[in-house]
C-alpha cells in the first residue's frame, strides 16, 4: 500500500485551489482599487488642476498611453510632477476615480 498517495492528492488539490483563487483575488483587489475615491470631487480637482495643460481628448484618443489602472496612477504622478502640483493622496485617488469612471473603465 502506498501511503504517499493521499498526501500527493491533497497537495495537488491545494495547488489547483490556489491556481483558481489567485486570479479571483487579483481581480477583486483591482476592482477595489478602481472603486476607491470620490468621482465628483475628482472632477472638480481635475478641472481645477489638469485642464490648464490639456483637455479631455487625451484620455480618449486612440494613441493614449494609459492602458491600465496602475498606468493611470503613474501618469497622474508624472503630470503632478510636471505641473508642480502638490495633491494629497486622497485628491489623487479622487482624480483617478473620476478619470476611470468617465474615460477608462478599468477593473
VONU-439683 format. One record per residue (C-alpha): residue number from 1; residue in one letter; x, y, z. Coordinates in Angstrom, 3 decimals, decimal comma. Example, Ala and Ser with C-alpha at 12.3 -4.5 7.8 and 13.67 -1.06 7.14 Angstrom:
<sites>
(site 1; "A"; (12,300; -4,500; 7,800))
(site 2; "S"; (13,670; -1,060; 7,140))
</sites>
This chain:
<sites>
(site 1; "X"; (0,000; 0,000; 0,000))
(site 2; "X"; (1,378; 3,432; -0,970))
(site 3; "X"; (0,973; 5,870; 1,934))
(site 4; "X"; (2,145; 8,921; -0,088))
(site 5; "X"; (-0,810; 8,825; -2,465))
(site 6; "X"; (-3,234; 10,699; -0,142))
(site 7; "X"; (-0,556; 13,333; 0,553))
(site 8; "X"; (0,081; 13,821; -3,161))
(site 9; "X"; (-3,646; 14,067; -3,886))
(site 10; "X"; (-4,093; 16,620; -1,118))
(site 11; "X"; (-1,117; 18,621; -2,432))
(site 12; "X"; (-2,462; 18,549; -5,986))
(site 13; "X"; (-5,888; 19,673; -4,805))
(site 14; "X"; (-4,300; 22,536; -2,838))
(site 15; "X"; (-2,291; 23,662; -5,856))
(site 16; "X"; (-5,396; 23,604; -8,070))
(site 17; "X"; (-7,296; 25,630; -5,495))
(site 18; "X"; (-4,522; 28,240; -5,414))
(site 19; "X"; (-4,375; 28,409; -9,194))
(site 20; "X"; (-8,089; 29,165; -9,324))
(site 21; "X"; (-8,166; 31,505; -6,325))
(site 22; "X"; (-5,190; 33,716; -7,233))
(site 23; "X"; (-6,737; 35,363; -10,336))
(site 24; "X"; (-10,003; 35,932; -8,478))
(site 25; "X"; (-8,113; 37,630; -5,658))
(site 26; "X"; (-6,226; 39,853; -8,093))
(site 27; "X"; (-9,447; 40,793; -9,852))
(site 28; "X"; (-11,092; 41,680; -6,546))
(site 29; "X"; (-8,105; 43,805; -5,478))
(site 30; "X"; (-8,086; 45,606; -8,821))
(site 31; "X"; (-11,824; 46,266; -8,635))
(site 32; "X"; (-11,466; 47,632; -5,104))
(site 33; "X"; (-8,633; 49,928; -6,170))
(site 34; "X"; (-10,710; 51,213; -9,080))
(site 35; "X"; (-13,707; 51,900; -6,839))
(site 36; "X"; (-11,918; 53,974; -4,186))
(site 37; "X"; (-12,239; 57,741; -4,224))
(site 38; "X"; (-14,955; 60,268; -4,938))
(site 39; "X"; (-15,622; 60,831; -8,633))
(site 40; "X"; (-17,396; 64,181; -8,132))
(site 41; "X"; (-14,517; 65,547; -6,072))
(site 42; "X"; (-12,129; 64,115; -8,658))
(site 43; "X"; (-13,859; 66,017; -11,461))
(site 44; "X"; (-13,577; 69,283; -9,540))
(site 45; "X"; (-9,899; 68,622; -8,820))
(site 46; "X"; (-9,273; 67,582; -12,428))
(site 47; "X"; (-10,947; 70,675; -13,829))
(site 48; "X"; (-9,004; 72,944; -11,474))
(site 49; "X"; (-5,598; 71,271; -11,868))
(site 50; "X"; (-5,340; 69,332; -15,122))
(site 51; "X"; (-7,154; 71,227; -17,861))
(site 52; "X"; (-4,627; 74,054; -17,770))
(site 53; "X"; (-2,227; 71,716; -19,609))
(site 54; "X"; (-4,564; 69,568; -21,717))
(site 55; "X"; (-8,198; 68,917; -22,492))
(site 56; "X"; (-10,021; 65,623; -22,007))
(site 57; "X"; (-9,352; 64,406; -25,550))
(site 58; "X"; (-6,027; 62,954; -24,343))
(site 59; "X"; (-7,986; 60,307; -22,429))
(site 60; "X"; (-9,960; 59,004; -25,384))
(site 61; "X"; (-7,511; 59,246; -28,274))
(site 62; "X"; (-6,551; 56,002; -29,989))
(site 63; "X"; (-2,854; 56,527; -29,226))
(site 64; "X"; (-3,337; 57,044; -25,486))
(site 65; "X"; (-0,538; 55,607; -23,415))
(site 66; "X"; (-2,614; 54,689; -20,358))
(site 67; "X"; (-3,702; 51,054; -20,670))
(site 68; "X"; (-4,259; 50,018; -17,031))
(site 69; "X"; (-5,267; 51,374; -13,657))
(site 70; "X"; (-1,646; 51,293; -12,493))
(site 71; "X"; (-0,572; 53,198; -15,616))
(site 72; "X"; (-3,281; 55,783; -14,905))
(site 73; "X"; (-1,944; 56,303; -11,382))
(site 74; "X"; (1,623; 56,595; -12,716))
(site 75; "X"; (0,541; 59,108; -15,351))
(site 76; "X"; (-1,177; 61,227; -12,718))
(site 77; "X"; (2,040; 61,211; -10,668))
(site 78; "X"; (4,010; 62,311; -13,749))
(site 79; "X"; (1,554; 65,100; -14,518))
(site 80; "X"; (1,673; 66,283; -10,913))
(site 81; "X"; (5,457; 66,486; -11,006))
(site 82; "X"; (5,490; 68,234; -14,383))
(site 83; "X"; (2,912; 70,811; -13,323))
(site 84; "X"; (4,374; 71,222; -9,827))
(site 85; "X"; (1,013; 70,370; -8,235))
(site 86; "X"; (1,042; 69,113; -4,666))
(site 87; "X"; (-2,051; 66,949; -4,433))
(site 88; "X"; (-2,803; 64,841; -1,383))
(site 89; "X"; (-3,095; 61,051; -1,761))
(site 90; "X"; (-6,880; 61,413; -1,323))
(site 91; "X"; (-7,008; 64,084; -4,061))
(site 92; "X"; (-5,051; 61,822; -6,402))
(site 93; "X"; (-7,359; 58,885; -5,677))
(site 94; "X"; (-10,376; 61,101; -6,374))
(site 95; "X"; (-8,921; 62,171; -9,731))
(site 96; "X"; (-8,097; 58,553; -10,628))
(site 97; "X"; (-11,662; 57,560; -9,740))
(site 98; "X"; (-13,116; 60,346; -11,897))
(site 99; "X"; (-10,885; 59,560; -14,879))
(site 100; "X"; (-11,538; 55,846; -14,602))
(site 101; "X"; (-15,302; 56,294; -14,246))
(site 102; "X"; (-15,539; 58,839; -17,052))
(site 103; "X"; (-12,989; 57,645; -19,615))
(site 104; "X"; (-11,214; 54,342; -18,927))
(site 105; "X"; (-13,468; 51,891; -17,063))
(site 106; "X"; (-10,545; 49,732; -15,888))
(site 107; "X"; (-11,499; 46,963; -13,453))
</sites>
